[in-house]
Amino acid sequence: MKDWRRYTEIPRIAYFSMEIGLTTEIPTYSGGLGVLAGDTIKSAADLKLPLVAVTLISRKGYFKQTFDNDGWQQESSVDWKPEDLLELLPVKTLVNIENRDVKVQAWLYRVKSPTGGELPVLFLDTDIPGNEPEDRKITDHLYGGDKAYRLKQEIVLGIGGARLLQILGFQVRKYHLNEGHASLLTLELLNHHRLPVEDSWDEKASWNTQHVQEKCVFTTHTPVEAGHDRFSYETVTQVMGEVIPLPLLKKLGGEDELNMTLLALNLSHFVNGVAKKHGEVSQALFPGFKIHAITNGVHPFTWTSPYLMSLYDKYLPGWAVEPELLVRVDIIPDKELREAHAGAKAYLFQYIEETTGTILDPDVLTIGFARRATAYKRANMIFTDPDRLLKLGDGKLQLVFGGKAHPHDDFGKQMIKEIRQQAEFFGDRLKIVYLPNYNMDVASRLIPGVDVWLNNPLRPLEASGTSGMKAALNGVPNFSVLDGWWIEGHIEGVTGWSIGPPPTETSTDVNHSDEDVQDLYKKLEEMIIPLYYNNSKGWTKVQKNAIGKNAYYFNTHVMMRRYVTEAYLR
């Protein structure tokens, strides 16, 4: 028996995600969604859960970010060789795209845990001899191309992925759709469970939607209605043909256009948002459906700095598999926690100097901000009143930024350029660094090495915000608007600090930008800066609270146990 066939011996949860971030060397992710998927798989391996993951190979990656002389983002392909890291499986399947048969193959990556757990991840690929040149490029660029290109990718992921699992002999207990990109697998399942009249395409045929619903779990991540994938039926017909009768597809996916989220909602028995607040926002967005909430997490072992890791190993043995043990963080001596954080900070500052030439002062309060550069994340909000920022932060603050703008998002690129220009404006009085090419490796240095993690998106558009959980895991308190996970993790002045008013809205019609800015400056000036410089013991207490009251719970071990009991076993 071939070694990979042992994965097919027991029924598994099939976890579908357009992007998965496992390591920097496999650049098949763009940000939070993909990194969450990778953390999910790693925790499933730690917990020895029977899971198989399916994603796209993304041979050109998302993109590598550099900057021109004017500070404008430049993109280039991230060329990597799957054959150096993955194992090509000896089977293929076909999907129909634009009336052509397109071959799809799968590469295998094995996620291995120190606990002995091991899970397969399948990377789908169309770069196969015999496919048309344009079809060989379908799995090249993550989130690249036009609407038709995206639909082709989703055909490969959903339909091709479901077919390959069957051909490989996997027994699938449930299909977990991580966002709507994989929704087309429901159509493949419908065809498997079609009860036709005289084996015809007759509209009287009985389509067993209930059986498909029982098989599917759907997690929605996007609280912005415009962020859900939609395709005109003209594009659908041209690219995909008629996988199921068009009237039925319209009934399940929307009359006017194919909405991938709506398709998944209609064909899943369990649907959840990724934080309690996000569940409420999603419920308001799709009022006809029951939407639960399972708050995201982060993988403890992946995102803990080596400096903190050795400390946890010493005082809280077993923490990586049982992160609940972090609740006992108070047994760690304050001095040793401060020394561990100083080590993580020095490691970050060395990287910043090597990468940008900027030398930061380890004794100065350092604020970190890194996430996708797009309008609602408001990366430049802290610069709204430069004079006030300079007055309160002169010699007392350093700011480190990171994050990519989508290649087609000129507003996001302009925001990055403006932040980089602020570094010239403030000079040595308030040093500002923008780290290029933010990825998993950069994040693992940046997040543990700053003193405060800043997050100020426009409410209620932050679905979860897992970077803040990574910060808490490393004893870095959050300074954030009350949105996403922070509503659940925030205790004012205890685990960190809030920005702006309480979280009451479930739509984006209310904009609290002025209040947010004023509160940000006020708390920096009156609470955060004085605590850092004048009360070392008090600061260390907040660090410990971030670990013991946030990190112990907001991790993918807790998250996966909830998925098992609330979604997979239903």
Buried (B, 14 or more C-beta within 10 A) or exposed (E): EEEBEEBBEEEBBBBBBBBBBBBBEBBBBBBBBBBBBBBBBBBBBBBEBBBBBBBBBBBBBBBBBEBEEEBBBEBEBBEBEBEEBBBEBEEBBEBBBBEEEBBBBBBBBBBEBEEEBEBBBBBBBBBBEEBBEBBBBBBBBBBBBEBBBBBBBBBBBBBBBBBBBBEBEBBBBBBBBBBBBBBBBBBBBBBEBBEEEEEEEEEEBEBBBEBBBBBBBBBBBBBBEEBBBBBEBEBBEBBBEEBBBEEBBBBBBBEEBBBBBBBBBBBBBBBBBBBBBBBBBBBBBBEEBEBBBBBBBBBBBBBBBEBBBBBBEEBBEEBBBBBBBBBBBEEBEBEEBBEBBBBBBEBBBBBBEEBBEBEBEEEBBBBBBBBBBBBEBBBBBBBBBEEBBBEBBEEBBBBBBBBBBBBEBEEBBBBBBBBBBBBEEBEEEBBBBBBBBBBBEBBBBBBBBBBBBBBBBBBBBBBBBBBBBBBBBBBBBBBBBBBBBBBBBBEEBEBBBBBBBEBEBBEBEEEBEEEBBBBBBEBBBEBBBEBBEEEEEEBBBBBBBBBBBBBBBBBBBBBBBBBBEBBBEE
